[in-house]
Amino acid sequence: MLDDVYVDETNLYVDYITEITDNTEKLLKRINDAETEHKKLKSENMQLKNENMQLKNDKKNLLVRNN
């Protein structure tokens, strides 16, 4: 064992650092999950906008044919 090294204090410090790292990793995962969900929702939104545009065009064409 090294002189002037306090094992308990060192272990507490390592535990503290590990806890911070674990919390940081959890937050990074949550951020990544949120970004993935955001991309998915943007894609779904674009698909719905395109579908809406197509339905509007179909409606307009039906109205023109019926007049």
C-alpha positions, 0 to 999 in steps of 0.5 A, a space after each residue: 500500500 502507498 504511504 499517505 493514500 487514503 483508501 476509503 477517500 479514494 474509493 469514495 471519490 471513484 464512486 462519486 466519479 462513476 455516479 456522475 458518469 452514469 448520470 451523464 450516460 443516462 442523460 445522453 441516452 435520453 437525448 439520443 432517444 428524444 432526437 430519434 423520436 423527433 426525427 420519426 415525428 418529423 417524417 410522419 408529419 411530412 407524410 401527413 402533409 403530403 397526404 393532405 396536399 394530395 387529398 386537397 388536389 383530389 377534392 379540387 379535381 372532383 369539384 372541377 369534374 362535377 361542375 
